[in-house]
């Protein structure tokens, strides 16, 4: 571990490798680069401190640097100890960034890193899953007086903040970046769909075609994973608690059943619910020998690992990021990435172009919070439509594409009762 007042990383000598990753990502993020040029000219973050808790890998590094280009004093930490890429963290530390994260940190170390990042006394926080929010509403309430507001990246995090808001306990305004159309549609559906399968296939080196794949949750993320599984020739089974989403899955050609029914059928199980105890003891006892389970929701509670341990007589590492649990009857259940986010803990996360859009939204939302946050109530806000539209428009421009616009007569037709 290399520790200094301004950073805490695994090994500063890894910086050159991390810098190559960052350079590659930055080259393929044209939307974020366009936003950066605006921020350099405007300097909306001058004099402001921004604390960021997002998966620390190359695309996140680009976001942190763009915020700094806009005048911010930035501190960065992870939101999952297994998704941190130590070489990227080292590159940022070598570049003068306040960065506090180490791959594989235990729970105590992980929480300490969050606290270190908050020592910057942020004016704005950018959260992924609500870990900053948890500290700011409990042990770090002394930082609230300076805090303007925050931005939240994930479905799970937005949900947790909305609960606080409904209970009138939310301590600062938050923009729900996750719910932007550019984020919700493209990041959650296409980004998750590709990155989850890229990670599963590279981790297991197993064929997808012909296998029965059980997908728990048919939100945008589940839809993306199901689409890719179907395209690769898998038999796709959806489990759901929402009858409308279950009907949607049925009408898209997927099988729908309970997890109890699917347990004995599936070859691969992927959870994408944001809830806990989706796969538990009652399911493990009926799974096939060699069944592969992984989580692509958020926290490592969707697959109940303690339940599996209680059924097992031994545990072994079968391959990098694959733990095998040997049951008393000789069956082995395989868990990828310790039940944490498989596409980050066992892969590089979403494709660069997807995070280009998502982090452009984050940068724009942070700018909005810097300008308007002081006048906002303490509640969760939808991302302004103009931010969403601008990010999409910039992407189309980078690809040389144009779209139609309404004429004055059409505008009048769709906005009035006049015929």
C-alpha positions, 0 to 999 in steps of 0.5 A: 500500500502506498499512502500519503496525505493526498492519496491511499493506493495499492502501488504508485508504481502501477501508474503507467499501466493505469495511464494507458487505460485512461488515455484509451478511454478518453480517446473514445469519450467524445461527448465528455470531451466536448463537455470538458471544453465548455467547463474549461471555458466557464469554470463553473466549479471554481472554488468548489470541492467535489467528492466522487464515489464511483467504481474507480476504473479508467472511465471514472478517471476521465470524469474526475479529470474533467471535473477538475478541468472545470475548476473543481478540487476533486477527491475520488474513492470507490463504491465497491472494493472489488471494482477498483483498478489499482493501476488507474488509482495509481495514475490519478494519484501520480497526477495529483488527484486526491484518491483513496481506494485499494482493490480488495479492501476489507469493510473497515478499510473501504469505509475509511476510504469513503471518509478520507474522500469526504475530508475534502469537505465537499460542496457537491457529492457524486454517489454510486449506490448511496455510500456517501449519502449513508455517511452524510446522514449518520456519522458525517453530518458535520459536513452538511452545512457546507454541502450544496447537493449531490448526484446519484448514479444508480437505481439502487441509490436513487431508491434509497434516497427517495425513501429518505425524501419521503420520510423528510429525512433527506439532508440535501438536494440530489439529482437522480442522474440514473433516471435520465433517459440517456442513462436509464435506456442506454447505460442500464440496458445496453451497457449492462447487457454487454458488460455482464456477458463480457465478464461472465464469458471471460471469467468462465470461458463457457458457451452461452448458446444452448444453456438455460439462463435465469435472469432475476429482475426485468427492469432495464438492466435485466432486459439488456442481459436477457436480450444478449442471452437470447441473441447468443442462443440461450434459453432465457427464463425471467423471474419477477415480482412485478406482474406488468414486467412479467407480462412484458417478458412473456410478450418478448418471448421469454419464459416466466416462472418463480425462482423456486421453479427455475432453480432446478432448470438453470445453468446460469443465474444472474440477479439484477434486482437491487434487493436481497435474498433473491437466490437462497438456500431453498434454491441452492439445494435444487440447483444442477451440479456446476450451476453458475451464479452471479450478481449484476444488481448492486450490493452483494446481498442478492445471492445469499452466500452465507446460506450457500456456505451453510450447505457446503462442506468445502470451498475452493477457488476454481478459477480467477473470480470463481469460487466453488462450493462443494455440497454434501451430495457432491454437487458444486455451485459456482459463484462469480466475483464473490457475489459482487457486481460481476461486470466490475468485480470481474471485468472492466464495467460498461463499454467506454462509449456508454460511460461517455454518455453517463459521465457527460450527464454526471458532469452536466448535473454537477454543473447544474447543482453548482449553479442552482443547488443553493436554491433547491429544496432537500429532495430528489430531482429528475435530471433537467430535460435539457441536459438529457437532450444535450448529451444525446445531441452531442453524441449524434453530432460526433457521429455526423448524424442529424434528426428532424425538427418540428416546424412552427405549424407542427409546434402549434399543432402539438401544443394547442387545442386548435385544429 
